[in-house]
């Protein structure tokens, strides 16, 4: 009588399910962190653009000696004071209403935390 031993080793179904569950949990955590980092990066980029617009506007006021009633146009600032007007999601940032107004993010209704 010959006794055959099966020496093949393989993963059991429980081991495979456990590994898949751990990988799924790690992927969920990684995706959540990626989305949070993306949101923070977009907010920081918007704040930087708003600061740049404010700096450019103030520089134009100092260079031209304009008063508070001066009307600011895009051609006054581009390309002499800023190389290109900033955009967010393919939308231009609006010009401030007056030279002393705080610039506004084009997505201010969606992203309330876009302030400088």
Secondary structure, DSSP 8 states (H G I E B T S, - for coil): ------------HHHHHHHHHHHHHHHHHHHHHHHHHHHHHHHHHHHHHHHHHHHHHHHHHHHHT--TT----HHHHBTTTBSS--EETTEE----SSTTS----TTTTT-TT---
